[in-house]
Amino acid sequence: MDEKYYLKIGRAADLSIKKERILYRFFEMLVPLLSLTVLFLGVILSFKQPFWISIFIIIYDLYWLFRTIHFYFYLRSSYAKMKANEQEDWLARLDALGAPKNGLKVNNWREDIYHLLILPTYKEPLDLVYQTFANLSKIDYPKDKMIVVFACEEADRENAIKISEKIKNDFGHLFFKFVITWHPRGIAGEIPGHGANDAWASKQVKELIIDPLKIPYENIIVSSFDIDACVFPKYFSCLTYIYLTVDHPCRASYQPVPLYLNNIWQTPIISRVFSFSATFWHTMNQEQPEKLVTFSSHSLGFKALNDVGFKQTNVVSDDSRIFWQCFFKYDGDYRVEPMFYPISMDANCSNGTWATLKNIYQQQKRWAYGVGEVPYYLFACLKDKKIPIKKKLSMGWDLIEGHVSWAVSSILIFALGWLPIFFGGAQFAETLLAYNLPKTTSTILTINMLGLIGSIYLSMVLLPKRPKEVGFMRYFSMIIEWVLIPFITIFFSSIPALHAQFHWLTGRYMGFWVTPKVRKK
């Protein structure tokens, strides 16, 4: 058996040893059980101990108030760095850099550093794909060092073959190599999706281009983007500079800031608020590199990808899983480097508001399904004895606490403050605490909501240019719609997160759900 066989685990059933399978299954159920326990105790203690649960909710609300303030300063700092990096002349800095001092054998970056870009597609329309490549054609990095892969699914051949031919004819000649790959149907033990397609495409490029040309793996940076990802002009030059200047560049992934703004003017209200909230969350996280895990579009050295063996098995959350595979492959000596540089993607939009809301729910549930990284992490920590225990505990706490909070925090904040009033009984209802509880929690939440002013300002600053067909009054609606935050966090964050966790709790595993891409004219 491979010494690190656990790197390829997708779920408990993948383990052949019964004791290991039972342990992994317990880990799969752990976070869902914790989330349900927290909610259950909140209700029960409102009956049994209304005084203490009231004290708890006041403290919890205050905790989230200070945490929100803390996050806001991170958000402002990250935004300032991102805007500065957009203005930086990265090509000039690369030319002035000379030979890197981080161990890479690079004499001239213009000759030695290649970028491998993988763009998986499945049933996306031509106009969306075309815009992605039109943006890619405007990058400032030397395109004769770009290997671009249009990774198609065999299950979508009729649609994809027409699009791939058009893209190849119009853009293929711009790059060093332009490759069209076809991910086969029905590979045993594999969930069809983004990660599986990426892995197949990477192996194809390795066999067809990289190995025949003998390009050193250390000199290749591979990026996996969603097909709607519109790259900003300096992305690859910024990425190259970071890669050539950080310590141990092959032991890191590189995370840009995802901005869900491509179609923001055409999306319904709730989708806009949700998209800005996601944008702000990922922007803020750039200031906490020790807690960063790869998400959506990201980059890494090809050597790391090759070392973990490309393979994605029955995994839905492939963007985070590749990070954890590398983390345990290198015994914890792996990290995410924040780029403080943006990449723009589509906000969730469909044909009609109701269809959009369903898609938002499904997308959020798929993201929350990443709770499946918890059993993977805990099981691998037990197997890997070389990672310091302090690092295991710190990262494990962040991972577990993050998913539990995702599922329960908004429910506790907006609902628990009223439960002791309703269920605490007549004796508690006559106390001063019962009288002041709604007022206290409401005041704290009001102060917390005032913190949205900064978020509203940043959302206005980040907006792309208003299309002519969109009226000026839309600006005002984009300000007012932030009052929907409590509704959105409960019904389009906590509930889909609990739904995703319920899948792991019951063993009714999800497949990969592709977010439909609809661009309204």
C-alpha positions as CSV (number, residue, x, y, z in Angstrom):
1,M,0.0,0.0,0.0
2,D,1.2,3.5,-0.8
3,E,2.6,5.2,2.3
4,K,0.4,8.2,1.7
5,Y,-2.7,6.4,0.3
6,Y,-4.9,8.7,2.4
7,L,-4.1,11.6,0.0
8,K,-6.6,10.1,-2.5
9,I,-9.5,9.6,-0.1
10,G,-12.8,11.1,-1.2
11,R,-15.1,9.6,1.4
12,A,-15.2,6.8,4.0
13,A,-16.1,4.0,1.5
14,D,-12.7,4.6,-0.3
15,L,-10.9,3.0,2.7
16,S,-10.5,-0.8,2.6
17,I,-9.6,-1.3,6.3
18,K,-12.8,-1.4,8.4
19,K,-11.5,0.4,11.4
20,E,-10.2,3.2,9.3
21,R,-13.5,3.4,7.4
22,I,-15.5,3.6,10.6
23,L,-13.2,6.4,12.0
24,Y,-13.4,8.4,8.7
25,R,-17.2,8.0,8.7
26,F,-17.2,9.4,12.3
27,F,-15.1,12.4,11.1
28,E,-17.6,12.9,8.3
29,M,-20.4,13.3,10.8
30,L,-18.5,15.4,13.3
31,V,-19.2,18.9,12.1
32,P,-22.9,18.3,11.3
33,L,-23.3,16.9,14.8
34,L,-21.6,19.9,16.4
35,S,-23.8,22.3,14.4
36,L,-27.0,20.5,15.4
37,T,-25.8,20.3,19.0
38,V,-25.2,24.0,19.2
39,L,-28.7,24.8,17.8
40,F,-30.3,22.1,20.0
41,L,-28.7,23.5,23.1
42,G,-29.7,27.0,22.2
43,V,-33.4,25.9,22.2
44,I,-33.2,23.6,25.2
45,L,-31.3,26.1,27.4
46,S,-33.9,28.8,26.5
47,F,-36.3,26.6,28.3
48,K,-34.1,25.3,31.1
49,Q,-31.6,28.2,31.7
50,P,-33.0,31.4,30.1
51,F,-30.8,33.6,32.3
52,W,-27.5,32.0,31.2
53,I,-28.5,31.6,27.6
54,S,-29.4,35.3,27.6
55,I,-26.0,36.2,29.0
56,F,-24.4,34.0,26.3
57,I,-26.3,35.6,23.4
58,I,-25.3,39.1,24.5
59,I,-21.7,38.1,24.8
60,Y,-21.9,36.2,21.4
61,D,-23.4,39.3,19.7
62,L,-20.7,41.5,21.2
63,Y,-18.1,39.0,20.0
64,W,-19.4,39.2,16.4
65,L,-19.6,43.0,16.6
66,F,-15.9,43.2,17.5
67,R,-15.1,40.5,14.9
68,T,-16.9,42.5,12.2
69,I,-14.9,45.6,13.1
70,H,-11.7,43.5,13.0
71,F,-12.7,42.1,9.6
72,Y,-13.5,45.6,8.2
73,F,-10.0,46.8,8.9
74,Y,-8.6,43.7,7.1
75,L,-11.0,44.4,4.2
76,R,-9.8,48.0,3.8
77,S,-6.2,47.0,4.0
78,S,-6.6,44.2,1.4
79,Y,-8.5,46.5,-0.9
80,A,-5.7,49.2,-0.7
81,K,-3.1,46.6,-1.5
82,M,-5.2,45.2,-4.4
83,K,-5.6,48.6,-6.0
84,A,-1.9,49.3,-5.6
85,N,-1.0,46.0,-7.2
86,E,-3.3,46.8,-10.1
87,Q,-1.3,49.9,-10.8
88,E,2.1,48.3,-10.4
89,D,4.4,47.8,-13.4
90,W,5.1,44.2,-12.8
91,L,7.1,43.7,-16.0
92,A,9.5,46.4,-15.1
93,R,9.9,44.9,-11.6
94,L,10.6,41.5,-13.2
95,D,13.2,43.0,-15.6
96,A,14.9,44.6,-12.6
97,L,14.8,41.5,-10.5
98,G,17.7,39.5,-12.0
99,A,18.3,35.9,-11.0
100,P,15.9,34.8,-8.3
101,K,17.3,34.0,-4.9
102,N,14.8,31.4,-3.8
103,G,16.4,28.4,-5.4
104,L,14.8,28.5,-8.8
105,K,17.2,27.9,-11.7
106,V,16.0,30.9,-13.8
107,N,18.5,33.0,-15.8
108,N,15.9,35.1,-17.7
109,W,12.3,35.0,-16.7
110,R,11.2,35.9,-20.2
111,E,12.8,32.8,-21.5
112,D,12.4,30.3,-18.6
113,I,9.0,30.8,-16.9
114,Y,6.0,29.3,-18.5
115,H,2.3,29.6,-17.5
116,L,-0.1,26.7,-18.0
117,L,-3.7,27.9,-17.9
118,I,-6.5,25.4,-17.7
119,L,-10.0,26.6,-18.6
120,P,-12.6,23.7,-18.1
121,T,-15.9,24.2,-19.7
122,Y,-19.3,22.4,-19.6
123,K,-22.3,23.7,-21.5
124,E,-21.3,27.4,-21.3
125,P,-22.4,29.7,-24.1
126,L,-20.1,31.0,-26.8
127,D,-20.4,34.6,-25.8
128,L,-19.3,33.9,-22.2
129,V,-16.3,31.8,-23.3
130,Y,-15.4,34.4,-26.0
131,Q,-15.2,37.2,-23.4
132,T,-12.9,35.2,-21.3
133,F,-10.5,34.7,-24.2
134,A,-10.8,38.3,-25.3
135,N,-9.7,39.4,-21.9
136,L,-6.9,36.8,-21.9
137,S,-5.6,38.2,-25.2
138,K,-5.0,41.6,-23.5
139,I,-2.6,40.3,-20.8
140,D,0.8,42.0,-20.6
141,Y,2.8,38.7,-20.0
142,P,4.6,37.3,-23.0
143,K,2.0,35.1,-24.7
144,D,4.7,33.0,-26.3
145,K,5.3,31.6,-22.9
146,M,1.6,30.7,-22.3
147,I,0.2,27.2,-22.7
148,V,-3.6,27.5,-22.7
149,V,-5.8,24.5,-22.4
150,F,-9.5,24.6,-23.3
151,A,-10.6,21.6,-21.3
152,C,-13.9,20.2,-22.7
153,E,-16.1,17.4,-21.4
154,E,-16.9,14.5,-23.7
155,A,-20.5,14.7,-22.3
156,D,-20.8,18.2,-23.9
157,R,-19.1,17.4,-27.2
158,E,-21.8,18.7,-29.5
159,N,-21.8,22.2,-27.9
160,A,-18.1,22.3,-27.0
161,I,-16.7,21.3,-30.4
162,K,-18.3,24.4,-32.1
163,I,-17.1,26.7,-29.4
164,S,-13.6,25.2,-29.3
165,E,-13.1,25.6,-33.1
166,K,-14.2,29.3,-32.9
167,I,-11.9,30.0,-30.0
168,K,-9.0,28.2,-31.6
169,N,-9.4,30.1,-34.9
170,D,-9.7,33.5,-33.2
171,F,-7.2,33.2,-30.3
172,G,-5.2,30.0,-30.6
173,H,-2.4,31.6,-32.6
174,L,-1.7,34.1,-29.8
175,F,-0.1,31.6,-27.5
176,F,2.9,29.3,-27.4
177,K,0.6,26.3,-27.3
178,F,-3.2,26.1,-27.5
179,V,-4.6,22.7,-26.6
180,I,-8.1,21.3,-26.7
181,T,-8.7,18.3,-24.4
182,W,-11.7,16.0,-24.0
183,H,-12.4,14.6,-20.5
184,P,-13.9,11.1,-21.0
185,R,-17.2,10.0,-19.5
186,G,-17.5,7.4,-16.8
187,I,-14.0,7.1,-15.4
188,A,-14.2,4.7,-12.4
189,G,-14.2,6.2,-9.0
190,E,-14.5,9.8,-10.3
191,I,-17.1,12.5,-9.9
192,P,-17.3,14.4,-13.2
193,G,-16.6,18.0,-12.5
194,H,-14.1,20.9,-12.5
195,G,-11.3,19.0,-10.6
196,A,-11.6,15.8,-12.6
197,N,-11.4,17.8,-15.9
198,D,-8.5,19.8,-14.6
199,A,-6.6,16.7,-13.6
200,W,-7.2,15.0,-17.0
201,A,-6.1,18.2,-18.9
202,S,-3.0,18.6,-16.8
203,K,-1.9,15.0,-17.5
204,Q,-2.5,15.4,-21.2
205,V,-0.4,18.6,-21.4
206,K,2.4,16.9,-19.4
207,E,2.5,14.0,-21.9
208,L,2.0,16.0,-25.1
209,I,4.0,19.2,-24.4
210,I,5.9,19.5,-21.2
211,D,7.8,16.2,-21.1
212,P,8.6,16.2,-24.9
213,L,10.0,19.7,-24.7
214,K,11.7,18.9,-21.4
215,I,10.5,22.1,-19.6
216,P,11.5,22.0,-16.0
217,Y,8.5,21.5,-13.8
218,E,9.8,24.2,-11.4
219,N,9.6,26.7,-14.2
220,I,5.9,26.2,-14.9
221,I,3.1,27.9,-13.0
222,V,-0.3,26.3,-13.6
223,S,-3.5,28.2,-13.1
224,S,-7.0,26.7,-12.9
225,F,-9.7,29.2,-13.7
226,D,-13.5,29.0,-14.0
227,I,-14.5,29.5,-17.6
228,D,-16.2,32.8,-16.7
229,A,-13.0,34.2,-15.1
230,C,-11.9,37.4,-16.8
231,V,-8.3,37.9,-16.1
232,F,-7.0,41.4,-15.4
233,P,-4.1,42.5,-17.7
234,K,-1.3,42.2,-15.1
235,Y,-2.3,38.9,-13.4
236,F,0.4,36.7,-14.9
237,S,3.2,39.2,-14.5
238,C,2.2,39.8,-10.9
239,L,2.0,36.1,-10.3
240,T,5.4,35.6,-11.9
241,Y,7.0,38.2,-9.7
242,I,5.5,36.7,-6.5
243,Y,6.6,33.2,-7.6
244,L,10.2,34.4,-8.2
245,T,10.5,36.3,-5.0
246,V,8.8,34.2,-2.3
247,D,10.7,31.5,-0.3
248,H,10.2,27.9,-1.6
249,P,7.8,28.9,-4.4
250,C,7.0,25.3,-5.3
251,R,5.6,24.8,-1.8
252,A,2.8,27.3,-2.2
253,S,-0.5,28.0,-4.0
254,Y,-1.3,31.5,-5.1
255,Q,-4.7,33.0,-4.5
256,P,-6.1,36.0,-6.3
257,V,-9.1,38.0,-5.0
258,P,-12.3,36.7,-6.7
259,L,-14.6,39.6,-7.7
260,Y,-18.1,38.5,-8.7
261,L,-18.7,41.5,-10.8
262,N,-18.7,40.5,-14.5
263,N,-22.5,40.8,-14.8
264,I,-23.3,42.6,-11.6
265,W,-25.5,45.2,-13.3
266,Q,-27.8,42.5,-14.7
267,T,-28.4,40.4,-11.6
268,P,-31.3,40.4,-9.2
269,I,-31.1,42.2,-5.8
270,I,-30.2,39.2,-3.6
271,S,-27.6,38.0,-6.0
272,R,-25.9,41.3,-6.0
273,V,-25.7,41.5,-2.2
274,F,-24.5,37.9,-2.0
275,S,-21.9,38.5,-4.7
276,F,-20.5,41.6,-2.9
277,S,-20.5,39.7,0.4
278,A,-18.5,36.8,-1.1
279,T,-16.1,39.3,-2.7
280,F,-15.5,41.1,0.6
281,W,-15.0,37.9,2.5
282,H,-12.3,36.7,0.1
283,T,-10.7,40.1,-0.1
284,M,-10.5,40.3,3.7
285,N,-9.0,36.8,3.9
286,Q,-6.0,37.9,2.0
287,E,-4.8,39.5,5.2
288,Q,-4.8,36.2,7.0
289,P,-2.5,34.0,4.9
290,E,-2.1,31.5,7.7
291,K,-5.8,30.7,7.3
292,L,-6.0,30.8,3.5
293,V,-7.1,27.7,1.6
294,T,-7.3,27.8,-2.2
295,F,-10.8,28.7,-3.5
296,S,-12.2,28.8,-7.1
297,S,-9.6,30.2,-9.5
298,H,-6.0,29.9,-8.2
299,S,-2.5,29.0,-9.2
300,L,0.4,26.7,-8.1
301,G,3.7,25.3,-9.3
302,F,3.4,22.5,-11.7
303,K,5.9,20.5,-9.6
304,A,3.5,20.3,-6.7
305,L,0.7,19.3,-9.0
306,N,2.9,16.5,-10.5
307,D,4.1,15.4,-7.0
308,V,0.5,14.8,-5.8
309,G,-0.2,12.8,-9.0
310,F,-3.0,15.0,-10.5
311,K,-5.7,12.6,-9.5
312,Q,-9.0,13.9,-8.2
313,T,-11.3,11.1,-7.1
314,N,-14.9,11.4,-5.9
315,V,-14.3,14.9,-4.7
316,V,-16.6,17.9,-5.1
317,S,-14.6,20.6,-3.4
318,D,-11.6,20.2,-5.8
319,D,-10.3,23.8,-5.4
320,S,-9.6,23.3,-1.6
321,R,-8.7,19.6,-1.9
322,I,-5.7,20.3,-4.1
323,F,-4.3,22.5,-1.3
324,W,-4.8,19.8,1.3
325,Q,-3.3,17.2,-0.9
326,C,-0.2,19.3,-1.3
327,F,-0.2,20.2,2.4
328,F,0.0,16.5,3.5
329,K,2.2,15.5,0.6
330,Y,4.8,17.8,2.0
331,D,4.1,17.0,5.7
332,G,2.6,20.4,6.4
333,D,5.3,22.4,4.5
334,Y,2.8,24.0,2.1
335,R,0.9,27.3,2.2
336,V,-1.2,29.8,0.3
337,E,0.4,33.0,-0.8
338,P,-2.1,35.9,-1.1
339,M,-1.7,37.8,-4.4
340,F,-3.7,40.9,-3.5
341,Y,-4.6,41.0,-7.2
342,P,-8.1,40.5,-8.6
343,I,-9.8,38.2,-11.0
344,S,-13.4,38.9,-12.1
345,M,-16.1,36.2,-12.3
346,D,-19.9,36.1,-12.8
347,A,-22.4,36.8,-10.1
348,N,-25.1,34.2,-10.0
349,C,-27.8,35.0,-12.5
350,S,-30.4,33.0,-14.3
351,N,-33.6,33.4,-16.3
352,G,-35.8,35.0,-13.7
353,T,-35.5,35.9,-10.0
354,W,-36.8,32.6,-8.7
355,A,-34.4,30.6,-10.8
356,T,-31.6,32.8,-9.7
357,L,-32.5,32.3,-6.0
358,K,-32.5,28.5,-6.5
359,N,-29.1,28.7,-8.2
360,I,-27.7,30.8,-5.3
361,Y,-28.9,28.3,-2.8
362,Q,-27.4,25.4,-4.8
363,Q,-24.1,27.2,-5.3
364,Q,-23.9,28.1,-1.6
365,K,-24.7,24.5,-0.7
366,R,-21.9,23.2,-3.0
367,W,-19.4,25.7,-1.4
368,A,-20.5,24.6,2.1
369,Y,-20.1,21.0,1.0
370,G,-16.4,21.7,1.5
371,V,-17.1,20.6,5.1
372,G,-16.0,17.3,3.7
373,E,-12.4,18.6,4.0
374,V,-12.7,18.2,7.8
375,P,-12.7,14.4,7.8
376,Y,-10.0,14.4,5.2
377,Y,-7.9,16.8,7.3
378,L,-8.5,14.9,10.6
379,F,-7.7,11.5,9.2
380,A,-4.6,12.7,7.4
381,C,-3.4,14.4,10.6
382,L,-3.6,11.1,12.4
383,K,-1.5,9.5,9.7
384,D,1.1,12.2,9.2
385,K,3.3,12.2,12.3
386,K,5.7,14.8,10.9
387,I,3.5,17.9,11.1
388,P,3.9,19.8,14.4
389,I,1.0,19.2,16.8
390,K,0.6,23.0,17.3
391,K,0.0,23.5,13.5
392,K,-2.4,20.6,13.4
393,L,-4.5,22.0,16.2
394,S,-4.4,25.6,14.9
395,M,-5.5,24.7,11.3
396,G,-7.9,22.1,12.5
397,W,-9.6,24.6,14.8
398,D,-9.9,27.2,12.0
399,L,-11.4,24.5,9.6
400,I,-13.9,23.1,12.1
401,E,-14.9,26.5,13.7
402,G,-15.3,28.0,10.3
403,H,-17.8,25.4,9.1
404,V,-19.8,25.3,12.3
405,S,-20.0,29.1,12.4
406,W,-21.1,29.1,8.7
407,A,-24.0,26.9,9.6
408,V,-25.2,28.4,13.0
409,S,-23.9,31.9,13.6
410,S,-26.5,33.9,11.7
411,I,-29.3,31.8,13.3
412,L,-27.9,32.3,16.8
413,I,-27.4,36.1,16.2
414,F,-30.8,36.8,14.7
415,A,-33.0,34.2,16.5
416,L,-31.6,33.2,19.8
417,G,-32.1,36.7,21.4
418,W,-35.8,36.1,21.3
419,L,-36.0,32.4,22.4
420,P,-35.6,33.0,26.1
421,I,-38.4,35.6,26.0
422,F,-40.8,33.1,24.4
423,F,-39.7,29.9,26.2
424,G,-38.1,31.2,29.5
425,G,-41.4,31.1,31.5
426,A,-43.3,33.7,33.5
427,Q,-40.7,33.9,36.2
428,F,-37.9,34.9,33.8
429,A,-40.2,37.2,31.9
430,E,-40.5,39.4,35.0
431,T,-36.8,39.9,35.3
432,L,-34.9,43.0,34.3
433,L,-32.7,40.9,32.0
434,A,-35.7,39.6,30.1
435,Y,-37.0,43.1,29.7
436,N,-33.6,44.4,28.4
437,L,-32.6,41.4,26.3
438,P,-34.4,42.4,23.0
439,K,-33.3,46.0,23.4
440,T,-29.7,45.0,24.1
441,T,-29.4,42.6,21.2
442,S,-31.2,44.9,18.9
443,T,-28.8,47.8,19.8
444,I,-25.8,45.6,19.2
445,L,-27.2,44.4,15.8
446,T,-28.0,47.9,14.8
447,I,-24.4,49.0,15.5
448,N,-23.3,46.0,13.6
449,M,-25.5,46.9,10.7
450,L,-24.0,50.5,10.7
451,G,-20.7,48.8,9.9
452,L,-22.3,48.0,6.5
453,I,-21.7,51.6,5.5
454,G,-18.1,50.8,4.8
455,S,-19.1,47.7,2.8
456,I,-21.7,49.8,0.8
457,Y,-18.9,52.4,0.0
458,L,-16.5,49.7,-1.2
459,S,-19.3,48.0,-3.2
460,M,-19.9,51.3,-5.1
461,V,-16.1,51.7,-5.7
462,L,-15.7,48.2,-7.0
463,L,-18.6,48.5,-9.5
464,P,-17.7,48.2,-13.1
465,K,-18.8,51.0,-15.5
466,R,-22.6,51.3,-15.6
467,P,-24.0,50.0,-19.0
468,K,-26.0,52.6,-20.9
469,E,-29.2,50.6,-20.7
470,V,-29.1,50.5,-16.9
471,G,-30.7,53.5,-15.3
472,F,-28.9,55.8,-12.8
473,M,-31.4,54.9,-10.1
474,R,-29.9,51.4,-9.9
475,Y,-27.1,53.0,-7.7
476,F,-29.7,53.8,-5.0
477,S,-31.2,50.3,-5.1
478,M,-27.8,48.9,-4.7
479,I,-27.4,50.9,-1.4
480,I,-30.9,50.1,0.0
481,E,-30.7,46.4,-0.8
482,W,-28.0,45.8,1.9
483,V,-30.8,45.8,4.5
484,L,-31.5,42.3,3.2
485,I,-28.3,41.0,4.9
486,P,-30.0,39.3,7.9
487,F,-32.4,37.5,5.5
488,I,-29.6,36.5,3.1
489,T,-27.3,35.2,5.8
490,I,-30.0,32.9,7.3
491,F,-31.7,31.6,4.2
492,F,-28.8,31.7,1.7
493,S,-25.9,30.9,4.0
494,S,-26.7,29.1,7.2
495,I,-29.6,26.9,5.8
496,P,-27.7,25.7,2.7
497,A,-24.7,25.1,4.9
498,L,-26.8,23.0,7.3
499,H,-28.2,21.2,4.2
500,A,-24.7,20.4,2.9
501,Q,-23.7,19.1,6.3
502,F,-26.8,16.9,6.4
503,H,-25.5,15.2,3.3
504,W,-22.4,14.2,5.1
505,L,-24.3,13.3,8.3
506,T,-26.5,10.9,6.5
507,G,-24.0,9.6,3.9
508,R,-26.2,10.9,1.0
509,Y,-23.2,12.4,-0.8
510,M,-23.5,15.1,-3.4
511,G,-22.2,15.2,-6.9
512,F,-20.6,18.2,-8.6
513,W,-23.2,20.8,-9.4
514,V,-22.2,23.2,-12.2
515,T,-23.5,26.7,-11.7
516,P,-25.4,27.7,-14.9
517,K,-23.9,30.7,-16.5
518,V,-26.5,33.1,-17.9
519,R,-25.6,36.6,-19.2
520,K,-28.6,38.8,-19.7
521,K,-28.5,41.2,-22.7
